[in-house]
Amino acid sequence: MNPYKIKAVILFGSITLLSLTQQAFACTTAIISGNYTVDGRPLLIKQRDTGKLDNKLMYFSDGKYNYIGLVNAVDTLGKEIWAGANSKGFAIMNSASYNLKINDTTSAKDKEGVIMKRALQSCASLADFEALLRKLRKPLGAEANFGVIDANGGAAYYETDNFTFKKFDATDPEVAPLGYLIRTNFSFAGDSARGLGLIRYQTAEELFRRAATEGNMSLGFLLRDVSRSLKQTLTKRNLNEIMPTDSNDTRMVPFRDFIPRYSTAAAMVVQGVKNGEAAALTTIWTVLGFPLTSVAIPVWVSGKGQLPKLLTADSTGKAPLCEMALKLKEKLFPLRRGSYKSYLDLSKLINRGKSGILQKLMPLEIRIEKKSQQYLEKWRKKGNGISPEQIRVFNAWLDSYLRKEYSTRFNW
C-alpha cells in the first residue's frame, strides 16, 4: 500500500474533530499525471474556498511569460493569483495547510497568492518553480500545498512552509501508484496530529480511486463528479439518492464538509498538453461564483488577452457569471438566521422532476465543452495553430449563449 495513504488513514483517525471545525479558508485540490488520464494530458483542479466569494479572471503581461489568473474581484491590480496558467503551459494552484508551521514563530504569512503570481510570471517548468522557492527571500509567508503541472509532463505538489518545501511527484509510481495526488488542508510532511479537510480528502480519495480503476480520469470527471460531488464520506450520505419530487418539495439538508461548500467561490481545472503538443494548447476551465450554480468556461493564454466578458470585471468591478451564480446560490440557502450556511434546500438544486438549478445548467456546460473540443481538435492538428480570431468568435458566442440561457431558464 502507498505509504502516504497509510499516513492519510492515520491522520483521518487523529484529526477528525479538527476537520469538523475547519475554517472557511479551505480548498480541495488534486493533480493527475498525463500517463493516467484518458487522453494523455495532465490535469490540475482547485476547488477554492474563501471568504472572498466574488472572483474573476485576469490576463497579465507583466512578467517573462503572459498568464491568466483567478483573482479576488476587489483586487483591481491583480496582485495575488489563486490559480492559473501561463504561455509556457506552466500551471499552479494551492491549498492552505494547517499542520506545517508547528514550531515557526515568525509573523510572515498569507503570501501564497503573491508567490503564485511570481511563479506564473517567471516559471516554465517544475524545475523553475523549485528554483524560485529556493531563491525567494525567507521567511516566505507560506503554509501551503502548491500543485503544479507543466508542458513537459511534470505534475507535483510542493508542501511549503516559511523556510523549506518537500516535493511529491505524481509521475512517480512509488508516490502516486494510480497517477494522482490529492491535497485539502493538511500536508503529509506536517504534524499528523494537526490539519484540516480530512473529510473532504477522504471523499475525493474515494472518487479518484474509483475513476482510476474505471479508466475515467478525465476533464468531465473533475468538473462534474468531483467539483459538484454531493457525497460526504463521514456520514456516508449521497444527496443524489434522496431527491425531492420537484422544486416545490422543500427539503433542507445539512450541507457541511462536502467538496463544494457554502464558502466555495470558484473551481478551476487546467488541462495540460501531451508531449510534442504546443504549450499554447493548455486550456484553463473556470467555474466562477459557486460550482453548483455556475458553468465551466474554457480560456487560453494564447488568445492574447481575449477573455469572455462573463469572466472578467465589468463596470461594477465584478464578473457577470460570478454574480449570476451567486444570485442562484441564494435560492439554495434560503435561511437567513442561525447556521444558515450549513443547510441547503436540495429541491432547488436537484429533484426527480429535473427542474433543479444544477440539472438546468449541466446541459449548457456539456454543450460548451463539446464546442470547445471541436476548436481544440482543429488547433491540435495544426500544431501551434490557435487562432486569436477564432477565440474572439468563440468568446462572443459563449457570452451571448450563456446570458440568454440563464435568462430563459431562470426567468430573469
Buried (B, 14 or more C-beta within 10 A) or exposed (E): EEEBBEEBEEBBEBBEEBBEEBEBBBBBBBBBBBBBBBEBBBBBBBBBBBEBBBBBBBBBEEBBBBBBBBBBBEBEEBEBBBBBBBBBBBBBBBBBBBBBBEEBEEEBBEBBBBBBBBBBBBBBBBEBBBEBBEEBEBBBBBBBBBBBBBBBBBBBBBBBBBEEBBBBBBBBEEBBBBBBBBBBBBBBBBBBEBBBBBBBBBBBBEBBEEBBEEEBBBBBBBBBBBBBBBBBBBEEBEBEEEBBEEBEBEBBBEBBBBBBBBBBBBBBBBBBBBEEBBBBBBBBBBBBBBBBBBBBBBBBBBBBEBBBBBBBBEEEEBBBBBBBBBBBBEBBBEEEEEEEBBBBBBBBBBBEBEBBBBBBBBEBBBEBBEBBBEBBEEBBEEEEEBBEEBBEEBBEEBBEBBBEBBEEBBEE
